[in-house]
Amino acid sequence: MPASTLPDRFAPLLDAVGDLLPLAAAPPDPTSDRVGELAGDGRSLILHDLTEKVVEYESNNPDPTGGTPTEEDFATVRLEIFGPGGEPLGHTAGAGRMLYRRPEDGHFIAYFGEEIRLLDGNVIRAGGLVDDARLTAGEAAGFPAVVVAGPLRGAIGFRQFRPVGEAHGTYESSIVVYRN
């Protein structure tokens, strides 16, 4: 069978998964018994007051400050993650790409995606849209996060970060995920 026919053959399955995915990823109703299950061991991971230090940053934009973005910008980054007491927790590797410039305010909107590998064995995929002007100005950005491997595989939640100090140097962050 030619590979070009595979997407057509799997279309009904992909449609079914697409219909179920929002139900599986949606947070539970607060009155649901499932909410009480979140108190169980191994059901959640709540990491606040993290410090992330850039160990590698490459961009096709020669301005390291982030002050002169273009629609062609693409960057990759690797960071080491440390807990509130300075203990190593893992690392993250990701990439960002400018998508467009909003006409109403001139802000560039980018997509950033990453894989976070924690020392506890959890591997988290996170990504979403970021207002680059707000992030560069020091505001927090956040987007969905899903544990794709490790003890909490299947857990969902969010990841939030904001720059502190010089551009592309250090970030404060949080990661909160729970098994629904």
Secondary structure, DSSP 8 states (H G I E B T S, - for coil): --GGGHHHHHHHHHHHHHHHHHHHHS---TTSHHHHHTTSTTSEEEEEEEEEEEEEEEESSS-TTS-S--TT-EEEEEEEEE-TTS-EEEEEEEEEEEEEE-TTT--EEEEEEEEEEETTS-EEEEEEEEEHHHHHTT--EEEEEEEEESTTTT-EEEEEEEEESSTTTEEEEEEEEE--
